[in-house]
Amino acid sequence: MPPIYMGLLFGAIGLGVLWTLVRAVRTGRIYSEGRAYDADSQSGFYSMTMVGHVAILILCIGEVGHSLGLCPSPFAAIKAWLGPLR
């Protein structure tokens, strides 16, 4: 798939994740895989779900930057950090 299409795809995913993060901060409730986690009663699950969403958002931003030629591919960097998988 050409890099510009990958950038568009990951840009759309990133916008969706960004919207879920904004909504979670406003309401104090985040949704993940059909479950809702409250910031008050389930703060651990809420926080870890927020961290996961932020990690996905960072990968999406990196992939959009790669498609624009601004940085190397984040997936190639992760593969290089992990080394050969056997």
FENHU-V362783 format. One record per backbone hydrogen bond with DSSP energy under -0.5 kcal/mol. CO is the residue of the C=O (numbers start at 1). NH is the residue of the N-H. Records with the same first field share a line. If there is no record, write none. Layout:
BEGIN
CO=NH / NH
END
This chain:
BEGIN
2=5 / 6
3=7
4=8
5=9
6=10
7=11
8=12
9=13
10=14
11=15
12=16
13=17
14=18
15=19
16=20
17=21
18=22
19=23
20=24
21=25
22=26
23=27
24=28
28=39
30=37
32=35
35=32
37=30
38=42
42=46
43=47
44=48
45=49
46=50
47=51
48=52
49=53
50=54
51=55
52=56
53=57
54=58
55=59
56=60
57=61
58=62
59=63
60=64
61=65
62=66
63=67
64=68
65=70 / 71
66=69
73=77
74=78
75=79
76=80
77=81
78=82
79=83
84=86
END
